[in-house]
Amino acid sequence: MKIMESGEDYLETILVLQGRGAVRSVDIAAAMKVSKASVSVAMKNLKNGGYIRMGERHEISLTPAGRKLAETVYERHLLFSEVLMRLGVKREVALRDACRMEHVISAESFEALKQYFVTHRPHQRAAI
C-alpha cells in the first residue's frame, strides 16, 4: 500500500509523541493542529494499511512497518531542517520546507545527501 504524505506526517508525529508516553488521537490532533475527526479518519486508514495498532484504551502504537516508515521520514526531516538552518534559513521556514522535502526525495538521493553532509562535517556529529 502506497501511503500519502499526510499519512507519513501522522506516522512521524506518532513516533515523536511515543517518546513522551502513550499516544491518543487527541495528542495527535493537538500536535498537528488538526481536528479529532481528521485524526480518526487517518488512524482508520493507517490501521487498515498495517502501520498502526489501536489498544484497548485507544492508545495508538506503530507496527514494525509503521515504525520503519516513520523513522525514515523523521530522519529526512532532521537532516533537511538541520542543513537548511545551518545555511541560514529561519527555523520556522526550515522546518516547514523540510516537511515538504522529506516526502518527495528518492531513497538514493537522500542517502547521497546524507553521506555528503556527514562526511563534510568531520568535527561535528550528524544529528540523524
Phi, psi and omega in degrees: 000125177279127182263143180279165179306316182297324177296319177296321178297319178296315180298318178298317179296317178300316179303312181295315181294328180300333178293345181255355180133200181298142182249131177236164181305320181297326177294318180294315179302316180294316183294322183265354181058050177232169181285156176297328178296319178297319179296318181301314179296315181297318181295323177298315180295318180292324177293315179296331179277354178084020182264336180224164172237149175247124180279174180299329179262021177068018174283147185250132177224156180276140170282170176305319178294320179294319178296317181299314180293317179299318180294323177297312181295317181293322177299316178297315180301314181298314181296310183297316181294320179296313181298314181298318179293322177295333177278358177101005178287137178302144184309310183300317180291317181299316180295318180294315180292321178300322180297326177285315185296325185299338185269336190255345184281144178285159178299320181297313180294320180297315180299320178296316178296317180299314179297320180298310184288329176290317182292326184268019174226057186298333181272357180230147178274139178296147181269017183249000000 
